[in-house]
Every structure is written in structure tokens, then in C-alpha cells.
Amino acid sequence: MTNIVNLRQARKAKARMDKAQVAQENRARFGRTKAQRLADTQEEQRRAALLDGARSESEEG
């Protein structure tokens, strides 16, 4: 015998799976504290300043 599938339940299950996937992506993208974002910004600025300080004068012109 074949397996009977309730299409309404299957549709709802797929919608739940899609919603969970989007939520997982959003947690990865936006789920950071203000302190973490600030620390990353400061680290990026520090690296940029270090790189700018290491440039030689002959590269600028």
C-alpha cells in the first residue's frame, strides 16, 4: 500500500522548516551583542591603522 500524505499538514510542516531556516540565518547575521559589534569595529580600526602605519612613502605617490 502507498503512504497517504495530508497535503495541508505537509504544507504547514514545510512552512515551519522554511521559517526555522530563516530564523537560523538571522541569528547568525544579527544575533550579536552591542559589545561584540563594538569590539569588532575597534579591532578593524586598529588593523587599518596598523596597516596604514606600515606603508612606505614610495607607495603613496
C-alpha positions in Angstrom: 0.0 0.0 0.0 1.0 3.6 -0.5 1.6 6.1 2.2 -1.2 8.7 2.4 0.0 12.3 2.9 -2.2 15.1 4.2 -1.2 18.0 1.9 -2.3 20.6 4.5 0.0 19.1 7.1 2.8 18.8 4.6 2.4 22.4 3.6 2.5 23.6 7.2 5.5 21.4 8.0 7.4 22.9 5.0 6.5 26.4 6.1 7.8 25.7 9.6 11.0 24.3 8.2 11.5 27.4 6.0 10.7 29.8 8.9 13.2 27.9 11.1 15.9 28.2 8.3 15.3 32.0 8.0 15.5 32.4 11.8 18.8 30.4 11.9 20.3 32.7 9.2 19.0 35.8 11.1 20.5 34.6 14.4 23.9 34.2 12.6 23.7 37.6 10.9 22.1 39.8 13.6 22.5 37.8 16.9 25.4 39.7 18.3 25.6 41.9 21.3 26.5 45.6 21.2 29.7 44.9 23.0 30.7 42.3 20.4 29.9 44.6 17.5 31.9 47.4 19.2 34.9 45.1 19.8 34.9 44.1 16.2 34.7 47.7 15.0 37.6 48.7 17.2 39.7 45.7 16.1 39.0 46.6 12.4 40.1 50.2 13.1 43.2 49.0 14.9 44.2 46.8 12.0 43.6 49.6 9.5 45.7 52.0 11.5 48.5 49.3 11.8 48.4 48.7 8.0 48.5 52.5 7.2 51.4 52.9 9.6 53.4 50.2 7.8 53.1 51.7 4.3 56.2 53.2 2.9 56.5 56.7 1.4 57.3 55.4 -2.1 53.9 53.6 -2.4 51.8 56.8 -1.9 53.0 58.7 -5.0 
